[in-house]
Amino acid sequence: MERIFATERLERILPIVRTFVLEELVPLEKDHLARPFKQTEKILQQKREKVKELGLWNLHLPKEEGGQGLTLCEFGQISEVLSLAPYYGQYTFNCQAPDIGNTELISKFASAAIKEKFLQPLLEGKIRSCFSMTEPEFAGSNPTRLATTAVREGDEYVINGHKWFTSSADGAAFAVVMAVTNPDAKPHERASMIIVPTDTPGFELVRNIPIFGETGEGWASHAEINYVNCRVPVSNIIGEEGMGFRLAQERLGPGRIHHCMRWVGIAEKALDLLCQRAVTREMEEGVLLGEKQFIQGFIAESRVEIDASRLLVLRTAYNIDKVGAKAVRDQISGIKFYVANMVLKVLDRAIQVHGGMGLTDETMLANLYQHERGARIWDGADEVHKQSMALHILKSYGLDVKKKR
Ligand SMILES: Cc1cc2nc3c(=O)[nH]c(=O)nc-3n(C[C@H](O)[C@H](O)[C@H](O)COP(=O)(O)OP(=O)(O)OC[C@H]3O[C@@H](n4cnc5c(N)ncnc54)[C@H](O)[C@@H]3O)c2cc1C
């Protein structure tokens, strides 16, 4: 098949990654639901060592940090292939969220001391991290209303606040915490990002929050956390005071490419299962499900929507590489809501085609749907992205957008 965004080095790396994923990770996934994640982590540790030996570790990083110096557009295509093992692909190659976002952020904006203490072990895969911004009491869609504070006392920040949905906090070595340091500044200049090691007195992991009934553990979990008089050195700040929102935007641009390509990979997997079912399920003697036009419609629509998503995301990645994320923020918003909806639609069709079995754990479809339903909510809910994109378009038609905040 013609690959529009192919490059020579990608054509060299991609087949090796694909073979590893199909041979080493996909077979592991059949027992995914039967095995607690912490048990799987031990098996994945060995696989991670193999990835290092093959020179495929940290593929998302620049050469000087031990990666291959791939462009975002190239890495996006790797991300899709990793998602052929949707639970373990990214994790095994050390490019899993939320660590990938944190490493990009720290590597670009943090001091040399922070890099040595927190980034280096993260890059080596010795520790994990998490990102702690959303609070139960305030709308995450308007993060300027954060209540968590970081008050400077001498050479320390004293952090107090209540967070939830801090993904992967269970077992993480540190959290990047978004907290208000400058309450009197303009709304988008009030918050800062500060590193809080999870062994800091006052870091209280209350619980892993059950999602659709699944509590999860370790990397595969979402925690509620209380920060109670957590004291950290002021040097733990990333960038400068008041830069929190700017950094959050920086973190999200490439992050959306990573996630969207992951969803493209998951949708391919779902369509594959759908088609396999369509050619094996007999509806009456000699008549297979795939011969029904409704099902053919599902297949054709899914094929086109997946292909359209891939092209949209890679075009956006290509443009980020060329002109930076800020210049193509509408494209980034567009892929976020379009591809999040696409993967859920394709998963839903695949579930439908499996009948009752589609709702069980006999295939991974139901579990993937459960895991990915959040795609339309986190990193900006659909409505937020649509509004931002539409207002930007309308502004070019002269609409005077009144900012309330
Ligand atoms: C699985 C998962 C993992 C997550 N991981 C993290 C993490 O690691 N770290 C972290 O800090 N946070 C994380 N989050 C939190 C996530 O970022 C927030 O849930 C998200 O920002 C939405 O905030 P909220 O839940 O407070 O919903 P709200 O802001 O209360 O919004 C509720 C709903 O209102 C609607 N809405 C919002 N704005 C508008 C608008 N302008 N117009 C019309 N309708 C609108 C949308 O439908 C939205 O879903 C995670 C969430 C999930 C589900």
The ligand as an SDF file (V2000), in Angstrom:
LIG
                    3D

 53 58  0  0  0  0  0  0  0  0999 V2000
   -9.6970    8.4960   31.7190 C   0  0  0  0  0  0  0  0  0  0  0  0
   -9.3270    9.8840   32.1170 C   0  0  0  0  0  0  0  0  0  0  0  0
   -7.9950   10.1960   32.3800 C   0  0  0  0  0  0  0  0  0  0  0  0
   -7.6370   11.4730   32.7820 C   0  0  0  0  0  0  0  0  0  0  0  0
   -6.3160   11.7520   33.0980 N   0  0  0  0  0  0  0  0  0  0  0  0
   -6.0030   12.9690   33.6140 C   0  0  0  0  0  0  0  0  0  0  0  0
   -4.6640   13.2250   34.0850 C   0  0  0  0  0  0  0  0  0  0  0  0
   -3.7650   12.3790   33.9850 O   0  0  0  0  0  0  0  0  0  0  0  0
   -4.4110   14.4220   34.6850 N   0  0  0  0  0  0  0  0  0  0  0  0
   -5.3700   15.3840   34.8240 C   0  0  0  0  0  0  0  0  0  0  0  0
   -5.0830   16.4380   35.3670 O   0  0  0  0  0  0  0  0  0  0  0  0
   -6.6430   15.1680   34.3710 N   0  0  0  0  0  0  0  0  0  0  0  0
   -6.9760   13.9860   33.7850 C   0  0  0  0  0  0  0  0  0  0  0  0
   -8.2720   13.7470   33.3700 N   0  0  0  0  0  0  0  0  0  0  0  0
   -9.2930   14.7660   33.5790 C   0  0  0  0  0  0  0  0  0  0  0  0
   -9.7720   15.4260   32.2990 C   0  0  0  0  0  0  0  0  0  0  0  0
   -8.7680   16.2470   31.7700 O   0  0  0  0  0  0  0  0  0  0  0  0
  -11.0860   16.1900   32.6300 C   0  0  0  0  0  0  0  0  0  0  0  0
  -12.0750   15.2080   32.9130 O   0  0  0  0  0  0  0  0  0  0  0  0
  -11.5150   17.0940   31.4810 C   0  0  0  0  0  0  0  0  0  0  0  0
  -10.6600   18.2070   31.3740 O   0  0  0  0  0  0  0  0  0  0  0  0
  -12.9600   17.6060   31.6980 C   0  0  0  0  0  0  0  0  0  0  0  0
  -13.0810   18.2260   32.9390 O   0  0  0  0  0  0  0  0  0  0  0  0
  -14.2590   17.7930   33.9330 P   0  0  0  0  0  0  0  0  0  0  0  0
  -14.2440   16.3180   34.0970 O   0  0  0  0  0  0  0  0  0  0  0  0
  -14.1190   18.6220   35.1480 O   0  0  0  0  0  0  0  0  0  0  0  0
  -15.5990   18.1260   33.1620 O   0  0  0  0  0  0  0  0  0  0  0  0
  -16.2820   19.5690   33.0400 P   0  0  0  0  0  0  0  0  0  0  0  0
  -15.2870   20.6230   32.7540 O   0  0  0  0  0  0  0  0  0  0  0  0
  -17.1770   19.7500   34.2230 O   0  0  0  0  0  0  0  0  0  0  0  0
  -17.1570   19.3860   31.7250 O   0  0  0  0  0  0  0  0  0  0  0  0
  -18.2730   18.4790   31.6920 C   0  0  0  0  0  0  0  0  0  0  0  0
  -18.8440   18.4550   30.2980 C   0  0  0  0  0  0  0  0  0  0  0  0
  -19.3340   19.7500   29.9680 O   0  0  0  0  0  0  0  0  0  0  0  0
  -19.2920   19.9070   28.5590 C   0  0  0  0  0  0  0  0  0  0  0  0
  -18.6320   21.1870   28.2550 N   0  0  0  0  0  0  0  0  0  0  0  0
  -17.4780   21.6510   28.7520 C   0  0  0  0  0  0  0  0  0  0  0  0
  -17.1760   22.8550   28.2210 N   0  0  0  0  0  0  0  0  0  0  0  0
  -18.1870   23.1670   27.3720 C   0  0  0  0  0  0  0  0  0  0  0  0
  -18.4650   24.2580   26.4950 C   0  0  0  0  0  0  0  0  0  0  0  0
  -17.6300   25.2940   26.3830 N   0  0  0  0  0  0  0  0  0  0  0  0
  -19.6120   24.2180   25.7570 N   0  0  0  0  0  0  0  0  0  0  0  0
  -20.4610   23.1720   25.8500 C   0  0  0  0  0  0  0  0  0  0  0  0
  -20.2460   22.1140   26.6360 N   0  0  0  0  0  0  0  0  0  0  0  0
  -19.1300   22.1000   27.3820 C   0  0  0  0  0  0  0  0  0  0  0  0
  -18.5410   18.7270   27.9800 C   0  0  0  0  0  0  0  0  0  0  0  0
  -19.4610   17.7930   27.4260 O   0  0  0  0  0  0  0  0  0  0  0  0
  -17.8640   18.1360   29.1950 C   0  0  0  0  0  0  0  0  0  0  0  0
  -17.6380   16.7380   29.0550 O   0  0  0  0  0  0  0  0  0  0  0  0
   -8.6420   12.4770   32.9230 C   0  0  0  0  0  0  0  0  0  0  0  0
   -9.9760   12.1620   32.6260 C   0  0  0  0  0  0  0  0  0  0  0  0
  -10.3170   10.8860   32.2220 C   0  0  0  0  0  0  0  0  0  0  0  0
  -11.7830   10.5820   31.9460 C   0  0  0  0  0  0  0  0  0  0  0  0
  1  2  1  0
  2  3  1  0
  2 52  2  0
  3  4  2  0
  4  5  1  0
  4 50  1  0
  5  6  2  0
  6  7  1  0
  6 13  1  0
  7  8  2  0
  7  9  1  0
  9 10  1  0
 10 11  2  0
 10 12  1  0
 12 13  2  0
 13 14  1  0
 14 15  1  0
 14 50  1  0
 15 16  1  0
 16 17  1  0
 16 18  1  0
 18 19  1  0
 18 20  1  0
 20 21  1  0
 20 22  1  0
 22 23  1  0
 23 24  1  0
 24 25  2  0
 24 26  1  0
 24 27  1  0
 27 28  1  0
 28 29  2  0
 28 30  1  0
 28 31  1  0
 31 32  1  0
 32 33  1  0
 33 34  1  0
 33 48  1  0
 34 35  1  0
 35 36  1  0
 35 46  1  0
 36 37  1  0
 36 45  1  0
 37 38  2  0
 38 39  1  0
 39 40  1  0
 39 45  2  0
 40 41  1  0
 40 42  2  0
 42 43  1  0
 43 44  2  0
 44 45  1  0
 46 47  1  0
 46 48  1  0
 48 49  1  0
 50 51  2  0
 51 52  1  0
 52 53  1  0
M  END
$$$$
